Amino acid sequence: MRFGVLGPVMAWDDGGAPVRVPETKVRALLAALLAHEGRVASADRLVDDLWGGAPPGNPANALQAKVSQLRRAIGRDRVVHQPPGYRLALGPGDLDAARFRALAADARAATGPKARAALLAEALDLWRGPAYADFADAGFARTAAHALDEQRLAVVEEHAEARLDAGDHALLAGELDDLVARHPLRERLRAAHLRALHRAGRTDDALASYADLRRRLAAELGLDPAPELAALHEAILRQAETPATNLPAPLTDLVGRDADVDRTVALLAGARLVTLTGPGGVGKTRLALAAAARLAADQPDGVRLVEFAAQRGGAADLAQQVADVLGVRGDAPDAPAARLAAALRDRRTLLVWDNCEQVAEAAADLAGTLLRAAPGLRVLATSREPLGLDGETVAAVEPLGPADAARLFTARAAAASPGLTPDPEAIARICACLDGIPLALELAATRVRALGQRELAARLADRFAVLTGGRRGAPARQRTLRAVIDWSWDLLSVPERAVLRRLSVFAGGADLEAAEAVCAGGDVARADVLDLVTRLVDRSMVVMAEGTRGPRYRLLESVGAYAAERLAEAGDGPAARDRHLRHHLALAEHAAPRLHGADQAAWLDRLDAEAADLRAAFDHAAPPEAARLASALAWWWLLRGRLHEARAYTAAAPPLVRDAFALLTGDRPAPPPPGEDGRALWLHAYALLHAGDLAASAERNALALAQFTAAGDDWGTAAALGLAALLAMYRGDLAAIDRDGERSAALFARLGDRWGELLTVPPLAALAEIRGRYDEARRRQRAGLAIARGLGLETEVAARLSGLGRLALLANDWDAGRDLHERALHLSASQGHPYGELHALMGLALGARRSGDLDGAARHLARIRDAYASSRVGEHLLHAELGFLAEQRGDAAEAAAQHRRGLALARALAEPRALALSLEGLAGAASLDPAQADRAAALLGEADALRRSVAAPLPAAERFDVDRITARITARITAARPATPHDHPPTPG
């Protein structure tokens, strides 16, 4: 039997079934004994634990009765009578709290961070809720529960540190956000949070988190952060921690390339595009990675590796891949290259583009676009040929010299054959045969254990005597590499060759499930694929790397090209590509409904990992399969902002889906018929909203809602109601926002669709703000921020930061408002998201003006006016702010001109609150002239009536301008009124 206190108190039998312990007092007795963890609890103590200050008439008999009931439930031998009371008989693994502590101790003794993290995760998985959850308030459990909860937090902190040490920071920052919010003063937890945020590229958020801790410690405890945390803060400020990078950790030392690394680093100091050229297998990638790693500390905005080996597309496809690696996602209609250029505009970063030869022209086009737009950007490319771009510096990578080649071969052979005694003569012959090409040397080194050094040298010499005469059309070094792969191929079994051939159809690597689906067939059983792939990994023909869902397998560039040739020779290509298509079509269709529920984030990540192969599946799909694939992937494309990719692949999709992505990428096709597919119709309505056609969007959304309601589709109903709330927000229909937004949010919450919940945040937060319910607005914005971070939607993160910044301004917290808007501005710029930049700049302008910094407000507004296109709503707000600014500076003519322009836009919008804002501005302009005081007062009255007509009178926090103008009008009217005796106090005696 096992017992649990890490959550509600539980008992399980040997088969794992829960054991029912009847009656509250008996369960309390079990909890009290478990709190002693096998030690004796006195009878008097147990009576007090069960009955407190109101014991029964005969306490000893009453306690004995409860003991008897407990023995009947869990076994007589488990409850041992031992003077002066009772104890539970517990074995080493019987109590989950003891197992938790043992696993934590094992983790602390583990050597590597991954092993430590795994053991700590296993320990944390034992928890089912707060310790002693159903007795946490009882005196007998309070101390034990508190101690266990503290131990749990300590293990959470250790687990976070272990994951950071293992390089697993991509998701950790979001996971720690909520914990830090619940335990804001735990400095060790905060330190892990800072490191995770910084390594995930969220440096601004890391600095803001430290500032929050510093404020809390000072306000609540009168303390400063610990020296270690202060040092970490300084390190982040100095970029002393490794900036954001996805460079893989090298598994082996780089041999013989020190001078080449020095040369590459020196070239990048003076050139913004450096291309490393050379034959396949010569080591271009390893050299580029080593040079980039050395430069990482000098790149304030990080170093990113982008692998183009699977690419065959144009500059837009390459731009989308670079954007994916950088995390640049958004729903703006800009082409990927333009959005990427905007995101990189102010960054100082190094991009490593690997394997550019098959897309050299497209890579040159993209490099030219980005380098012109981003003066702080540098690109280090690897290719078998130069890109041919003006300003490119080309550096040829040569094979290793004899001494370095021997060092490399010896190191790899010793790793494959521990205890190896090097044979210098044989090694020299091997290196000479293989022309010092690193990949060829490494492949050959794996055979030393089976053949020995001399036999290997003899076989290579014989082989090359034959092969070098037969491939006259290829350069010598390419003949050498081909020959060594030929030789490795000949040593494979027939099933191993089949698996290697079939792996070449994967564009971005395969997890085990995909490998089994595609590589099985003919003489290869599905059950054998794992063993065969493992043997190919051991032979260095396949590379294994840890993915988010376990190992992924890929082929090196040269091996992949060779395997593709062998696939064609065997006539096995069509069947393998068909299995590849069927697997990825099934994956996409399986994922599609799960993108609308509680597993949304996990399935988004799953499809992200398969992006290259989903594109490859399209390339060999017939129109019916392409249409199914496009329909299944539509939601992934939308949530990930892959709008231009969607546009490229939806030609065969249903018309509503095809035209929705056309709208989202800036085109305006003629609207197709509504059709019977409610979800496709909703997507089209959503696209119409983003294209600015509110009336058409509302019409189609209403049709979709009717279809969803008739079909009983809860998700569709929630989506249509959420879109209706957004439309209501734009037209100022507060009652509709309240009605539809709340219903949508409740449905999405029940379904577990986090994106759907996020859809309802803007209208519901805006409604709460309009009605002066600022705590509710703040709660909704913070909830949206957490969702956006969890889903990796950075443009939404920026929008929520701007929303929180506006709420800070309404509380007159100018510093917090400025900080939040600046963070939103930086994040929007990093995503190439001009709408987010515009909203953040407007918040900065509003805060500056209201805090009295009129020059600062003027700078922000001028930047908005000169550098950004805006909607009519945005233009109206810009004219209003320019008008208020002119009025505060005393320029009545300019103020009136700006507000009249705004009034014309407000009338076109037909939105009462927009009309009211323009009338309030005109009242301010009129109030500067004493003769127009009465007119100004009348304008304010008209504005107030408009606001009240939609049940949205100005809350106190938003009356800054109205109160200021009212005070001026009152002073004007009072000054103009004839004095009366009552206007002055009586003169004394």
TACORUR-V772511 format. One record per backbone hydrogen bond with DSSP energy under -1.0 kcal/mol. CO is the residue of the C=O (numbers start at 1). NH is the residue of the N-H. E is the energy in kcal/mol with one decimal. If there is no record, write none. Layout:
co->(CO | CO)
nh->(NH | NH)
e->(E | E)
This chain:
co->(2 | 3 | 4 | 5 | 5 | 6 | 7 | 10 | 11 | 12 | 13 | 17 | 23 | 24 | 25 | 26 | 27 | 28 | 29 | 30 | 31 | 34 | 36 | 41 | 42 | 43 | 44 | 45 | 46 | 47 | 48 | 51 | 58 | 59 | 60 | 61 | 62 | 63 | 64 | 65 | 66 | 67 | 68 | 69 | 70 | 71 | 75 | 78 | 80 | 82 | 84 | 85 | 86 | 87 | 91 | 94 | 95 | 96 | 97 | 98 | 99 | 100 | 101 | 102 | 103 | 104 | 105 | 112 | 113 | 114 | 115 | 116 | 117 | 118 | 119 | 120 | 121 | 123 | 124 | 130 | 132 | 135 | 138 | 138 | 141 | 142 | 143 | 144 | 145 | 146 | 147 | 148 | 149 | 150 | 151 | 152 | 153 | 154 | 155 | 156 | 157 | 158 | 159 | 160 | 161 | 162 | 163 | 164 | 167 | 169 | 171 | 172 | 176 | 177 | 178 | 179 | 183 | 186 | 187 | 188 | 189 | 190 | 191 | 192 | 193 | 194 | 195 | 196 | 197 | 198 | 202 | 203 | 204 | 205 | 206 | 207 | 208 | 209 | 210 | 211 | 212 | 213 | 214 | 215 | 216 | 217 | 217 | 217 | 226 | 227 | 228 | 229 | 230 | 231 | 232 | 233 | 234 | 235 | 236 | 244 | 257 | 258 | 259 | 260 | 261 | 262 | 263 | 264 | 267 | 267 | 272 | 273 | 274 | 275 | 276 | 277 | 279 | 281 | 283 | 284 | 285 | 286 | 287 | 288 | 289 | 290 | 291 | 295 | 296 | 299 | 302 | 304 | 306 | 308 | 314 | 315 | 316 | 317 | 318 | 319 | 320 | 321 | 322 | 323 | 335 | 336 | 337 | 338 | 339 | 340 | 344 | 348 | 349 | 350 | 351 | 352 | 353 | 354 | 356 | 359 | 360 | 361 | 362 | 363 | 364 | 365 | 366 | 367 | 368 | 369 | 370 | 374 | 378 | 379 | 380 | 381 | 382 | 389 | 393 | 395 | 401 | 402 | 403 | 404 | 405 | 406 | 407 | 408 | 409 | 410 | 411 | 412 | 413 | 417 | 423 | 424 | 425 | 426 | 427 | 428 | 429 | 430 | 431 | 432 | 434 | 436 | 437 | 438 | 439 | 440 | 441 | 444 | 445 | 447 | 448 | 452 | 453 | 454 | 455 | 456 | 457 | 458 | 459 | 460 | 461 | 462 | 463 | 464 | 467 | 471 | 475 | 476 | 477 | 478 | 479 | 480 | 481 | 482 | 483 | 484 | 485 | 486 | 489 | 493 | 494 | 495 | 496 | 497 | 498 | 499 | 501 | 502 | 503 | 510 | 511 | 512 | 513 | 514 | 515 | 516 | 521 | 524 | 525 | 526 | 528 | 529 | 530 | 531 | 532 | 533 | 534 | 535 | 536 | 536 | 537 | 543 | 545 | 547 | 550 | 552 | 553 | 554 | 556 | 557 | 558 | 559 | 560 | 561 | 562 | 563 | 564 | 565 | 566 | 567 | 572 | 573 | 574 | 575 | 576 | 577 | 578 | 579 | 580 | 581 | 582 | 583 | 584 | 585 | 586 | 587 | 588 | 592 | 593 | 597 | 599 | 600 | 601 | 602 | 603 | 604 | 605 | 606 | 608 | 610 | 611 | 612 | 613 | 614 | 615 | 618 | 622 | 623 | 624 | 625 | 626 | 627 | 628 | 629 | 633 | 634 | 635 | 636 | 637 | 638 | 641 | 642 | 643 | 644 | 645 | 650 | 654 | 655 | 656 | 657 | 658 | 659 | 660 | 662 | 663 | 677 | 678 | 679 | 680 | 681 | 682 | 683 | 684 | 685 | 686 | 687 | 688 | 689 | 692 | 693 | 694 | 695 | 696 | 697 | 698 | 699 | 700 | 701 | 702 | 703 | 704 | 705 | 706 | 707 | 708 | 712 | 713 | 714 | 715 | 716 | 717 | 718 | 719 | 720 | 721 | 722 | 723 | 724 | 725 | 726 | 727 | 728 | 732 | 733 | 734 | 735 | 736 | 737 | 738 | 739 | 740 | 741 | 742 | 743 | 744 | 745 | 746 | 747 | 748 | 748 | 753 | 754 | 755 | 758 | 760 | 761 | 762 | 763 | 764 | 765 | 766 | 767 | 768 | 769 | 772 | 773 | 774 | 775 | 776 | 777 | 778 | 779 | 780 | 781 | 782 | 783 | 784 | 785 | 786 | 787 | 788 | 792 | 793 | 794 | 795 | 796 | 797 | 798 | 799 | 800 | 801 | 802 | 803 | 804 | 805 | 806 | 808 | 809 | 812 | 813 | 814 | 815 | 816 | 817 | 818 | 819 | 820 | 821 | 822 | 823 | 824 | 825 | 826 | 827 | 828 | 829 | 833 | 834 | 835 | 836 | 837 | 838 | 839 | 840 | 841 | 842 | 843 | 844 | 845 | 846 | 847 | 848 | 849 | 852 | 853 | 854 | 855 | 856 | 857 | 858 | 859 | 860 | 861 | 862 | 863 | 864 | 871 | 872 | 873 | 874 | 875 | 876 | 877 | 878 | 879 | 880 | 881 | 882 | 883 | 884 | 885 | 886 | 887 | 890 | 891 | 892 | 893 | 894 | 895 | 896 | 897 | 898 | 899 | 900 | 901 | 902 | 903 | 904 | 905 | 906 | 906 | 911 | 912 | 913 | 914 | 915 | 916 | 917 | 918 | 919 | 920 | 921 | 922 | 923 | 926 | 929 | 930 | 932 | 933 | 934 | 935 | 936 | 937 | 938 | 939 | 940 | 941 | 942 | 943 | 944 | 945 | 947 | 947 | 948 | 955 | 956 | 959 | 960 | 961 | 962 | 963 | 964 | 965 | 966 | 967 | 968 | 969 | 970 | 971 | 972 | 973 | 980 | 981)
nh->(12 | 96 | 10 | 7 | 132 | 128 | 133 | 4 | 19 | 2 | 16 | 13 | 27 | 28 | 29 | 30 | 31 | 32 | 33 | 34 | 35 | 37 | 39 | 86 | 46 | 47 | 48 | 49 | 50 | 51 | 52 | 54 | 62 | 63 | 64 | 65 | 66 | 67 | 68 | 69 | 70 | 71 | 72 | 73 | 74 | 75 | 78 | 89 | 87 | 85 | 43 | 82 | 41 | 80 | 94 | 3 | 99 | 100 | 101 | 102 | 103 | 104 | 105 | 106 | 107 | 108 | 109 | 116 | 117 | 118 | 119 | 120 | 121 | 122 | 123 | 124 | 125 | 126 | 127 | 133 | 135 | 138 | 141 | 142 | 145 | 146 | 147 | 148 | 149 | 150 | 151 | 152 | 153 | 154 | 155 | 156 | 157 | 158 | 159 | 160 | 161 | 162 | 163 | 164 | 165 | 166 | 168 | 167 | 169 | 173 | 175 | 176 | 180 | 181 | 182 | 183 | 186 | 190 | 191 | 192 | 193 | 194 | 195 | 196 | 197 | 198 | 199 | 200 | 202 | 201 | 206 | 207 | 208 | 209 | 210 | 211 | 212 | 213 | 214 | 215 | 216 | 217 | 218 | 219 | 220 | 221 | 222 | 223 | 230 | 231 | 232 | 233 | 234 | 235 | 236 | 237 | 238 | 240 | 239 | 303 | 261 | 262 | 263 | 264 | 265 | 266 | 267 | 268 | 270 | 271 | 379 | 393 | 381 | 395 | 383 | 397 | 282 | 439 | 287 | 288 | 289 | 290 | 291 | 292 | 293 | 294 | 295 | 298 | 299 | 302 | 350 | 352 | 354 | 311 | 318 | 319 | 320 | 321 | 322 | 323 | 324 | 325 | 326 | 328 | 339 | 340 | 341 | 342 | 343 | 344 | 347 | 301 | 378 | 304 | 380 | 306 | 382 | 308 | 359 | 363 | 364 | 365 | 366 | 367 | 368 | 369 | 370 | 371 | 372 | 373 | 374 | 377 | 351 | 274 | 353 | 276 | 356 | 392 | 275 | 277 | 405 | 406 | 407 | 408 | 409 | 410 | 411 | 412 | 413 | 414 | 415 | 416 | 417 | 420 | 427 | 428 | 429 | 430 | 431 | 432 | 433 | 434 | 436 | 435 | 437 | 400 | 441 | 442 | 443 | 444 | 445 | 447 | 448 | 451 | 452 | 456 | 457 | 458 | 459 | 460 | 461 | 462 | 463 | 464 | 465 | 466 | 467 | 468 | 470 | 474 | 479 | 480 | 481 | 482 | 483 | 484 | 485 | 486 | 487 | 488 | 489 | 490 | 492 | 497 | 498 | 499 | 500 | 501 | 502 | 503 | 504 | 505 | 506 | 553 | 515 | 516 | 517 | 518 | 519 | 520 | 524 | 521 | 528 | 529 | 532 | 533 | 534 | 535 | 536 | 537 | 538 | 539 | 541 | 542 | 540 | 554 | 552 | 550 | 547 | 545 | 510 | 543 | 560 | 561 | 562 | 563 | 564 | 565 | 566 | 567 | 568 | 569 | 570 | 572 | 576 | 577 | 578 | 579 | 580 | 581 | 582 | 583 | 584 | 585 | 586 | 587 | 588 | 589 | 590 | 591 | 592 | 595 | 596 | 600 | 603 | 604 | 605 | 606 | 607 | 608 | 609 | 610 | 611 | 614 | 615 | 616 | 617 | 618 | 619 | 621 | 626 | 627 | 628 | 629 | 630 | 631 | 632 | 633 | 637 | 638 | 639 | 640 | 642 | 641 | 643 | 646 | 647 | 648 | 649 | 653 | 658 | 659 | 660 | 661 | 662 | 663 | 664 | 667 | 666 | 681 | 682 | 683 | 684 | 685 | 686 | 687 | 688 | 689 | 690 | 691 | 693 | 692 | 694 | 697 | 698 | 699 | 700 | 701 | 702 | 703 | 704 | 705 | 706 | 707 | 708 | 709 | 710 | 711 | 713 | 714 | 717 | 718 | 719 | 720 | 721 | 722 | 723 | 724 | 725 | 726 | 727 | 728 | 729 | 730 | 731 | 733 | 734 | 737 | 738 | 739 | 740 | 741 | 742 | 743 | 744 | 745 | 746 | 747 | 748 | 749 | 750 | 751 | 752 | 753 | 757 | 758 | 759 | 761 | 764 | 765 | 766 | 767 | 768 | 769 | 770 | 771 | 773 | 772 | 774 | 777 | 778 | 779 | 780 | 781 | 782 | 783 | 784 | 785 | 786 | 787 | 788 | 789 | 790 | 791 | 793 | 794 | 797 | 798 | 799 | 800 | 801 | 802 | 803 | 804 | 805 | 806 | 807 | 808 | 809 | 810 | 813 | 812 | 814 | 817 | 818 | 819 | 820 | 821 | 822 | 823 | 824 | 825 | 826 | 827 | 828 | 829 | 830 | 831 | 833 | 832 | 837 | 838 | 839 | 840 | 841 | 842 | 843 | 844 | 845 | 846 | 847 | 848 | 849 | 850 | 851 | 853 | 852 | 854 | 857 | 858 | 859 | 860 | 861 | 862 | 863 | 864 | 865 | 866 | 867 | 868 | 875 | 876 | 877 | 878 | 879 | 880 | 881 | 882 | 883 | 884 | 885 | 886 | 887 | 888 | 889 | 891 | 890 | 892 | 895 | 896 | 897 | 898 | 899 | 900 | 901 | 902 | 903 | 904 | 905 | 906 | 907 | 908 | 909 | 910 | 911 | 915 | 916 | 917 | 918 | 919 | 920 | 921 | 922 | 923 | 924 | 925 | 926 | 927 | 929 | 932 | 933 | 936 | 937 | 938 | 939 | 940 | 941 | 942 | 943 | 944 | 945 | 946 | 947 | 948 | 949 | 950 | 952 | 951 | 958 | 959 | 963 | 964 | 965 | 966 | 967 | 968 | 969 | 970 | 971 | 972 | 973 | 974 | 975 | 976 | 977 | 983 | 984)
e->(-2.8 | -2.1 | -2.3 | -1.9 | -3.0 | -3.4 | -1.2 | -2.6 | -3.2 | -2.2 | -2.1 | -2.8 | -2.1 | -2.5 | -2.1 | -2.2 | -2.4 | -2.6 | -2.4 | -2.6 | -2.0 | -1.3 | -1.7 | -2.3 | -2.3 | -2.5 | -2.2 | -2.5 | -2.2 | -2.8 | -1.8 | -1.9 | -2.4 | -2.6 | -2.3 | -2.1 | -1.8 | -2.4 | -2.3 | -2.1 | -2.4 | -2.5 | -2.0 | -1.3 | -2.5 | -2.4 | -1.1 | -2.7 | -2.1 | -2.8 | -2.2 | -2.3 | -3.3 | -2.7 | -1.4 | -3.5 | -2.0 | -2.5 | -2.0 | -2.2 | -2.6 | -2.0 | -2.1 | -2.5 | -2.4 | -2.0 | -1.1 | -2.3 | -2.8 | -2.4 | -2.2 | -2.3 | -2.4 | -2.1 | -2.1 | -2.4 | -1.9 | -1.2 | -1.5 | -1.1 | -2.2 | -1.8 | -1.1 | -1.6 | -3.2 | -2.5 | -2.4 | -2.4 | -2.7 | -2.2 | -2.3 | -2.7 | -2.2 | -2.4 | -2.3 | -2.6 | -2.3 | -2.3 | -3.0 | -2.3 | -2.3 | -2.5 | -2.5 | -2.3 | -2.5 | -1.6 | -2.9 | -1.5 | -1.3 | -1.0 | -1.7 | -2.0 | -2.7 | -1.8 | -1.8 | -1.9 | -1.4 | -2.2 | -2.4 | -1.9 | -2.2 | -2.7 | -2.3 | -2.5 | -2.8 | -2.6 | -2.6 | -1.6 | -3.0 | -1.6 | -2.0 | -2.5 | -2.3 | -2.3 | -2.0 | -2.2 | -2.2 | -2.1 | -2.7 | -2.2 | -2.3 | -3.0 | -2.0 | -2.5 | -3.1 | -2.0 | -1.2 | -1.7 | -2.5 | -2.4 | -1.9 | -2.3 | -2.2 | -2.4 | -2.4 | -2.4 | -2.2 | -3.5 | -1.2 | -1.7 | -2.6 | -2.4 | -2.3 | -2.5 | -2.6 | -2.3 | -2.4 | -2.2 | -1.2 | -1.9 | -3.1 | -2.6 | -2.9 | -2.8 | -2.4 | -3.3 | -1.6 | -2.4 | -2.0 | -2.6 | -2.7 | -2.1 | -2.4 | -2.6 | -2.5 | -1.8 | -1.5 | -1.7 | -1.8 | -2.1 | -1.8 | -3.1 | -2.7 | -1.8 | -2.2 | -2.7 | -2.2 | -1.9 | -2.6 | -2.7 | -2.3 | -2.1 | -2.3 | -2.8 | -2.6 | -2.7 | -2.4 | -2.2 | -2.1 | -2.1 | -1.7 | -2.3 | -1.8 | -2.2 | -2.9 | -3.2 | -2.3 | -2.8 | -1.6 | -3.1 | -2.3 | -2.2 | -2.6 | -2.8 | -2.4 | -2.1 | -2.7 | -2.8 | -1.8 | -1.5 | -2.4 | -1.8 | -2.6 | -2.4 | -2.1 | -3.3 | -2.7 | -2.1 | -2.8 | -2.0 | -3.0 | -2.2 | -2.1 | -2.5 | -2.7 | -2.5 | -2.3 | -2.4 | -2.8 | -2.4 | -1.6 | -1.9 | -2.1 | -1.3 | -2.7 | -2.3 | -1.9 | -2.4 | -2.7 | -2.1 | -2.4 | -1.9 | -1.5 | -1.2 | -2.1 | -2.5 | -2.3 | -2.5 | -2.4 | -2.4 | -2.0 | -1.9 | -1.3 | -2.5 | -2.6 | -1.8 | -2.3 | -2.4 | -2.6 | -2.5 | -2.4 | -2.4 | -2.7 | -2.8 | -1.7 | -1.3 | -2.9 | -2.0 | -1.4 | -1.6 | -2.3 | -2.2 | -2.1 | -2.5 | -2.4 | -2.1 | -2.2 | -2.7 | -2.5 | -2.2 | -2.7 | -2.4 | -1.9 | -2.3 | -2.0 | -2.3 | -2.4 | -2.7 | -2.2 | -2.0 | -1.2 | -1.5 | -1.5 | -3.3 | -2.6 | -2.8 | -2.0 | -2.3 | -2.9 | -1.3 | -1.6 | -3.0 | -1.4 | -1.2 | -2.3 | -3.1 | -2.4 | -2.0 | -1.9 | -2.2 | -2.2 | -1.2 | -2.2 | -1.2 | -1.8 | -2.3 | -3.0 | -1.1 | -3.0 | -2.4 | -2.5 | -3.2 | -3.5 | -2.3 | -2.1 | -3.0 | -2.2 | -1.7 | -2.1 | -2.2 | -2.0 | -2.4 | -2.1 | -1.6 | -2.2 | -2.9 | -2.1 | -2.2 | -2.4 | -2.6 | -2.8 | -2.5 | -2.2 | -2.7 | -2.3 | -2.4 | -2.4 | -2.5 | -2.3 | -2.4 | -2.1 | -1.1 | -1.3 | -1.6 | -2.1 | -2.4 | -2.2 | -2.0 | -2.4 | -2.4 | -2.1 | -1.0 | -1.4 | -2.4 | -2.1 | -2.0 | -2.2 | -1.6 | -1.5 | -1.6 | -2.9 | -2.4 | -1.9 | -2.8 | -2.6 | -2.3 | -2.2 | -1.9 | -2.7 | -2.2 | -2.8 | -2.2 | -2.2 | -1.1 | -1.4 | -2.2 | -2.4 | -1.9 | -1.3 | -1.1 | -2.6 | -3.0 | -1.7 | -1.8 | -1.4 | -2.4 | -2.2 | -2.6 | -1.7 | -2.3 | -2.5 | -2.4 | -2.0 | -2.1 | -2.8 | -2.2 | -2.3 | -1.9 | -1.8 | -1.6 | -2.2 | -1.5 | -1.3 | -2.1 | -2.6 | -2.2 | -2.4 | -2.6 | -2.1 | -1.7 | -2.6 | -2.7 | -2.0 | -2.1 | -2.8 | -2.7 | -2.2 | -2.1 | -2.3 | -1.0 | -2.5 | -2.6 | -2.7 | -2.7 | -2.5 | -2.4 | -2.4 | -2.3 | -2.2 | -1.8 | -2.5 | -2.4 | -1.9 | -1.8 | -1.5 | -2.3 | -1.3 | -1.9 | -2.4 | -2.7 | -2.7 | -2.0 | -1.5 | -1.5 | -2.5 | -2.7 | -2.2 | -2.3 | -2.8 | -2.4 | -2.0 | -2.2 | -1.4 | -1.7 | -1.9 | -2.2 | -1.9 | -1.1 | -1.9 | -2.9 | -2.2 | -2.4 | -2.2 | -2.2 | -2.8 | -2.1 | -3.0 | -1.6 | -1.4 | -2.2 | -2.8 | -2.3 | -2.6 | -2.5 | -2.5 | -2.3 | -2.6 | -2.3 | -2.2 | -2.1 | -2.9 | -2.3 | -2.3 | -2.0 | -2.6 | -1.2 | -1.9 | -2.3 | -1.9 | -2.4 | -2.3 | -2.3 | -2.1 | -2.5 | -2.2 | -2.3 | -1.7 | -2.0 | -2.0 | -2.0 | -2.6 | -2.0 | -1.3 | -2.5 | -2.6 | -2.6 | -2.7 | -2.3 | -2.5 | -2.2 | -2.2 | -2.5 | -2.6 | -2.4 | -2.6 | -2.5 | -2.1 | -1.1 | -2.6 | -1.2 | -1.8 | -2.7 | -2.2 | -2.3 | -2.7 | -2.3 | -1.9 | -2.2 | -2.6 | -2.7 | -2.5 | -2.4 | -2.5 | -2.5 | -1.8 | -2.5 | -1.2 | -1.6 | -2.2 | -2.3 | -2.0 | -2.1 | -2.6 | -2.4 | -2.0 | -2.0 | -2.7 | -2.4 | -2.1 | -1.5 | -2.8 | -2.4 | -2.0 | -2.4 | -2.5 | -2.1 | -2.6 | -2.7 | -2.3 | -2.6 | -2.5 | -2.3 | -2.4 | -2.5 | -1.4 | -2.7 | -1.4 | -1.1 | -2.2 | -2.8 | -2.3 | -2.4 | -2.4 | -2.2 | -1.9 | -2.2 | -2.5 | -2.0 | -1.7 | -2.5 | -2.4 | -1.7 | -2.2 | -1.7 | -1.1 | -2.2 | -2.5 | -2.1 | -1.9 | -2.3 | -2.4 | -2.0 | -2.4 | -2.1 | -1.9 | -2.2 | -2.5 | -2.2 | -1.9 | -2.4 | -1.3 | -2.6 | -2.4 | -2.2 | -2.3 | -2.1 | -2.1 | -2.3 | -2.4 | -2.5 | -2.1 | -2.0 | -2.1 | -2.4 | -1.6 | -1.0 | -2.6 | -1.6 | -1.5 | -1.4 | -3.2 | -1.7 | -2.7 | -2.8 | -2.3 | -1.5 | -2.7 | -2.8 | -2.1 | -2.4 | -2.8 | -2.7 | -2.4 | -1.8 | -1.1 | -2.2 | -1.1)
